[in-house]
Amino acid sequence: MTNSSQKLGTNCAMKGGVTPDSIIVFLKRREFFIGLMFVAFLTFFGRQVWPYYAPIDATAALRFFEAIALQSDDLYAGDDAPGLRRWSTDSGIREFKVRISTIGIEDRTELVMDRLSVVEPWIGMRFRLVGDGETADIIFRYVRLEDIQGPTAPKGLLCLTSARRRDGLLQDGLSITISRENEFCLDHEILHALGMPGHWNGKYARSALGSRWLNLSTNFTKWDEIALRTLYDPRLKPGVDGKEALSLAGEIIGELVSN
């Protein structure tokens, strides 16, 4: 008799449909929340993160190059002529002298030279370390954060590149100052020192010049490589600007992306 009553009660509950109690029980199940979180993660990843890791598109790469290489700002002191800025490579593969100052903190010579060696094949330049007191094309200075954040410095300044240019050519004595508390700036400042004055505020490209957590990389990326190879391609001359620069850059980038 008891078994029959239990069966009858079960059948009545099933026929009655979903009850508030059954909904609460279902929502309390751990599997439901895990599944819901997984779906939300996949949705976020697909819409926000995956495009930054997708194959590089030539049109997007050209927009990226325009933003970081043709942006007009006050990073490079000297003439106000618009256009591309870079080091002279007219004499073929050129050797540039580098001096590194890390007074009072752990030596960073090996780190800096290692990061410079990454870009050497991209730009057709070699970097040679010189000692204190010698003339250098590029000078790296590691300092304390309080030494870089002076009363006249922009708020939140962590690292700084100071350079001079003339007729689109960067001049020797370029200085890179990096606070030892924020050494992730190194690749970022190297790109500035090689002729990329801009920052990337857009989507999809990840770069050492990125300005947001999704598009920022602490190391050089493929986007940075394509941009540097384009900037130092012999077909692009220092000082070229506007439509001519973008037309030539588009041709070069198309070749680089397809290879």
Secondary structure, 3 states (H helix, E strand, C coil): CHHHHHHHHHHHHHHCCCCHHHHHHHHCCHHHHHHHHHHHHHHHHHHHHHHHCCCCCHHHHHHHHHHHHCCCCCCEEECCCCCCCECCCCCCCEEEEEEEECCCCCCCHHHHHHHHHHHHHHHCEEEEECCCCCCCCEEEEEECHHHHCCCCCCCCCCEEEEEEEECCEECCCEEEEEEHHHHHHHHHHHHHHCCCCCCECCCCCCECCECCCCCECCCCCHHHHHHHHHHCCCCCCCCCCHHHHHHHHHHHHHHHHHC
